[in-house]
């Protein structure tokens, strides 16, 4: 991917394919405006190369255009689509290159035909994430901000979007740069002592550097503290609803999704396979799994359904174990609990709108776990359950999006490595190691912070990041 010629002009459809009001074909590169000149016929008779930057113009994309003159009549021209064309001149653009965006009607055929024409006129089809990659390589954004673009596109909740927007604004980048500068200051002091050995570091400077290392490790620790929560907001967690047949698992799934996704009936065994959907619970994305009821299998189909349920239970980050409040605890209930006894779980008593034969006191004698009472018919207790799921996941902590909230595994791993090398630096300073040895660990810590920003990232890392993007971004 990254052996491509970045001098090429690239093009792609930047909106989802399908029927919509508007679809966009985007070009970026030094030939973008020249290509637009050859395919765009404006109503005012001017060429795109004559337009000011950041202006939008009405006209037509045509296939057999020759020289255009003012007030030219539209005779013998093959019109592909009626469009609005936007001209954006470098360097104040997304990629810091000339960009042209063609706003077509949002159907598959006009978008495809406009893109094919652009490619015939000399553009190259963009690779996944290549527009954002060019923005990074041209210095408009750093790697943290580039990853934030992807996080915005893939955000599953408003909270995840808010965190990603903070990252894109450069707040986390600013913090990493501040840490990097402070390490560089200590690095410069140590290098000076190596270059001028006759001028040994005085005691005051040694104490200052050690104190600075302690502050730096404490600040990295603070960043790492919120990383697990940040990753939850970004990637979500796997939540599996389980229980014996007809306890209300599918009904609960529908209530949490706020739509009728699962078929519900009073007949036990209605759900014969696992059903998966993303849910937004109190700002946290949950990969929610409705499972077949676990009981003694009567046939091969039920056996396979129960096998799949057990596989998901092994992977689950949180289990919602449902019991029928209108019935006594059964052998099946006990068997299921044995399967999930070591998993993080919330025990749910459903059907509290009916005469109750189960109470939290009775359940606590048999099962261990946080207990909640709900009715999937009336909706009673559902809002409280959602708040408990959030509290359970975040361990009661209130997490507000901040510029410094680490929500990327790559960043977390690099920060951990940087901290470990700084701990070695502190140990070396305390034990009187030579500056030559200390500076090696300091250099490694610095390298990990640079890698977060993309200042020292390998092609493999870049390819792994940008290949996750869609082609038009």
Helices and strands as residue ranges (DSSP letters): E 10-13, E 20-28, H 32-39, E 40-42, G 48-50, E 55-62, E 79-88, E 99-106, H 108-120, E 124-125, H 130-137, H 143-154, H 158-168, H 171-195, H 203-225, H 227-235, E 237-242, H 249-257, E 275-281, E 284-290, H 300-315, E 318-324, H 331-340, E 345-350, H 360-364, E 370-373, H 382-394, H 409-430, H 435-453, H 459-466
